[in-house]
């Protein structure tokens, strides 16, 4: 066999190996993060609308049906009463242009706050940790994709919103805050899910008002 033929065969085999590795790596990274996602069936939430506090109770129960964060984390931050679900007085400012003005003060909100470290969270979604904006943006983009894929079809994705509305520097990934919206015709409510990063905490929030 001539040297030229051997050389061509070697290059062909090398190309095949590279293609296989790229495909495998892509599938490997795609699988990362899924073990942190919500896998159990959603629990039906029943509330008594004659109860003056029904919206607040519904919020604190329904938020547990949202997907969990798709990256390694240290668990939920507790509120002052030792509960997992945080309570909000007013909606997130990111929703100011989305929630009708006459419903703003009637909206109930609650949140799940996940603590995490960059060093553990980044690799869990296929990103090698480094203190660099491009690395941080890749991490956030992967988290965006994983959460979006895990939201059920009742939700409509509204984000991204503009840098000015989000208070976000131009060089940061523009997918956050995440914002999803749905209408719950059974209860006669409009509901929002938001998620964002801050101070090694991932804030996943749920807001609801009655139509």
C-alpha positions in Angstrom: 0.0 0.0 0.0 1.5 3.3 -1.0 2.4 6.0 1.5 0.0 8.4 -0.1 -2.9 5.9 0.3 -1.9 5.3 4.0 -1.7 9.0 4.6 -5.2 9.5 3.2 -6.6 6.6 5.2 -5.1 8.0 8.3 -6.7 11.4 7.7 -10.0 9.8 7.0 -9.9 7.7 10.3 -8.9 10.9 12.2 -11.8 12.8 10.8 -14.2 10.0 11.8 -12.8 9.9 15.3 -13.2 13.7 15.6 -16.8 13.6 14.4 -17.7 10.8 16.9 -16.1 12.7 19.8 -18.0 15.9 18.9 -21.3 14.0 18.7 -20.6 12.2 22.0 -19.6 15.4 23.7 -22.7 17.1 22.6 -24.9 14.3 23.9 -23.0 14.2 27.1 -23.4 17.9 27.8 -27.1 17.7 26.8 -27.6 15.1 29.5 -25.9 17.1 32.1 -28.3 19.1 34.3 -31.2 16.7 33.7 -30.7 14.9 37.0 -31.4 18.1 38.8 -34.7 18.7 37.0 -38.2 18.0 38.5 -39.1 14.5 37.5 -42.2 13.6 39.6 -45.7 14.2 38.3 -47.2 17.6 39.1 -49.5 17.6 42.1 -53.0 19.0 41.5 -53.6 22.1 43.7 -57.1 22.6 45.0 -58.1 25.8 46.8 -61.3 27.2 48.3 -62.0 30.5 46.6 -64.3 31.5 49.4 -61.2 31.7 51.6 -59.9 35.3 51.6 -56.3 34.0 51.6 -56.9 31.5 48.7 -54.5 33.3 46.3 -51.7 33.3 48.7 -52.2 29.6 49.6 -52.5 28.7 45.9 -49.2 30.5 45.2 -47.3 28.6 47.9 -48.6 25.3 46.7 -48.4 25.8 42.9 -44.8 27.1 43.0 -43.7 23.6 44.0 -45.0 22.3 40.6 -42.4 24.4 38.8 -39.2 22.7 37.6 -36.4 22.6 40.0 -33.1 24.3 39.0 -31.2 22.2 36.5 -27.8 22.7 38.1 -26.0 21.6 41.3 -27.0 23.7 44.2 -26.9 23.8 48.0 -30.6 23.7 48.6 -33.3 26.2 49.4 -32.9 29.3 51.6 -35.4 29.3 54.4 -37.6 32.2 55.3 -37.7 33.7 58.8 -40.2 30.9 59.9 -38.0 28.1 58.5 -40.2 27.5 55.5 -38.9 26.8 52.0 -41.3 29.2 50.2 -40.5 32.9 50.4 -43.4 35.4 50.4 -43.4 38.6 48.4 -45.4 41.8 49.0 -45.3 43.1 45.4 -44.4 41.6 42.0 -40.8 41.7 40.6 -40.1 45.0 38.9 -39.3 43.0 35.7 -43.1 42.5 35.4 -44.0 46.2 35.7 -44.7 46.5 32.0 -46.4 43.1 31.8 -48.9 42.9 34.7 -51.8 45.4 34.2 -51.6 48.4 36.4 -54.9 47.8 38.1 -53.8 44.2 39.0 -50.3 45.2 40.3 -51.3 45.5 44.0 -53.7 42.6 43.8 -51.0 40.2 42.7 -49.7 37.5 45.1 -46.2 36.3 44.9 -43.9 33.7 46.4 -40.5 32.3 45.6 -38.0 29.5 45.9 -34.4 30.7 46.5 -31.7 28.2 45.6 -28.2 28.7 47.0 -25.3 27.6 44.8 -21.6 28.0 44.1 -20.2 28.7 40.7 -17.5 26.1 41.0 -20.1 23.3 41.5 -23.0 24.7 39.4 -21.1 25.4 36.1 -19.7 21.9 35.5 -23.1 20.3 36.3 -24.4 21.8 33.0 -21.3 21.2 31.0 -19.3 24.4 31.6 -15.8 24.4 32.9 -15.7 27.0 35.6 -13.6 30.1 35.1 -14.0 33.7 36.3 -14.9 35.2 32.9 -18.0 36.8 31.5 -18.1 34.5 28.5 -18.1 31.5 30.7 -20.8 33.0 32.9 -22.9 33.7 29.8 -22.5 30.2 28.5 -23.6 28.8 31.9 -26.7 31.1 32.0 -27.6 30.1 28.4 -27.5 26.4 29.3 -29.7 27.0 32.3 -32.1 29.0 30.2 -32.4 26.2 27.7 -32.8 23.4 30.3 -35.5 25.3 32.2 -37.3 26.3 29.0 -37.4 22.7 27.8 -38.8 21.5 31.2 -41.7 24.0 31.3 -45.0 22.4 30.3 -47.0 23.5 27.3 -49.4 25.6 29.4 -46.7 28.2 29.7 -45.8 30.9 27.1 -42.2 32.2 27.2 -42.1 36.1 27.3 -38.4 36.7 27.9 -36.0 38.0 26.8 -36.8 41.6 27.7 -34.7 44.6 26.9 -31.5 45.5 28.7 -33.1 48.7 30.0 -36.2 46.9 31.3 -34.1 44.2 33.0 -31.4 46.6 34.3 -28.9 44.4 32.6 -25.5 45.4 31.3 -25.1 44.9 27.5 -22.4 42.4 27.8 -24.4 39.9 29.9 -26.5 37.0 28.5 -29.9 38.5 27.6 -32.0 35.5 28.4 -32.4 36.4 32.1 -34.6 37.2 33.8 -36.6 34.3 32.5 -40.3 35.2 32.3 -43.2 32.8 31.5 -46.9 33.5 31.5 -50.1 31.4 31.4 -53.8 31.8 31.9 -55.5 29.4 34.3 -59.0 29.2 33.0 -60.1 26.8 35.7 -59.3 29.2 38.5 -59.8 32.4 36.5 -56.2 33.6 37.1 -53.2 34.9 35.2 -49.9 33.5 36.4 -46.2 34.3 35.9 -43.0 32.5 36.5 -39.8 34.4 36.7 -36.2 33.3 37.4 -32.9 35.1 37.8 -29.5 35.0 39.3 -28.1 37.1 42.1 -25.4 36.8 44.8 -24.9 33.1 44.4 -28.7 32.6 44.7 -31.1 31.5 42.0 -34.5 33.1 42.5 -37.5 31.2 41.0 -40.7 33.1 41.6 -44.4 32.6 41.0 -47.0 35.4 40.7 -50.7 35.2 40.3 -53.7 37.5 40.2 -57.4 36.9 39.6 -58.9 38.2 36.4 
